């Protein structure tokens, strides 16, 4: 195989790899766009942001601790 053909073959292979990657990414995005739980979570996050309920790191951790404790209390009933 000539050097010219090797370069062409590499370009084609690179193109096919990029194309395959794009197709996989689109399929993944499509799957995510149909995930109701994820869509609900994003919607809730947007509502929180719009209403000013944005937590810094410490506030977020405290919120999560409270939710875990609340969940554990309900499990022990």
N, C-alpha and C positions, 0 to 999 in steps of 0.2 A: 504494500500500500504506500502510495506516495505521501510525502509530508503534507501536501495540500489536502489530500483526502482525509488524513488523520485529523487535521484541524477542522475540516468540515464535519467529520463524524463527531468530534468533541463538541462543536457548537450545537449540533442536532441533539446530542445526548443531554447537554446542559439545558437546552430549551425544553426537552421532554420532562426532565426532572422538575424544572420550574412550573411547567404546566401541571404536572401531577400534584405538586405541592399546593398550587392554587385550587385545584379541584378538591383536594382533601380539606383545605381551609374553608371552602364554600360549603362543603357537606357538613363540617363541624358547626359553622355559623348557622346553617339551616336547622341542624338538630337543636342548637341552643335557642333559636328563635321559636321553637315549638315547645320548649320546656316551660310548662305553666308555673311551676314553683319558682323558677328563676325569674320569669316575667313578673310574678307577684312580688318577689323580693326587690326587684329593681324599682317597681312602681312605689312600693312602700318607702324605699330609700329616697326616691325623688320627692315624695310627699314630706318626709322628715326634713329634707334639705330646704324645701320651700317654706316650711313652717318654722325654720330656725332650729330644729332639733339636730344639730350636728355636734358630735362628741369629739373632744380631743382624746389622746391616747389614754390618759388616766380615767376620764369620764366613761369612755367606751369599755374599759376593763371593769370598772365598777358596775356599769349597767349589765354586762355579761355575768358577773358574779351574782348579782341580784336575781337575774333570770334563772341561773343554774340553781340557786338556793330555792327559788319559788318552785321550780320544776321538781326538785328533790322532795320538798314538803308535800307536794301533791301526790308523789309516788308513794309516800309513807302513810297516806290516809287510808 
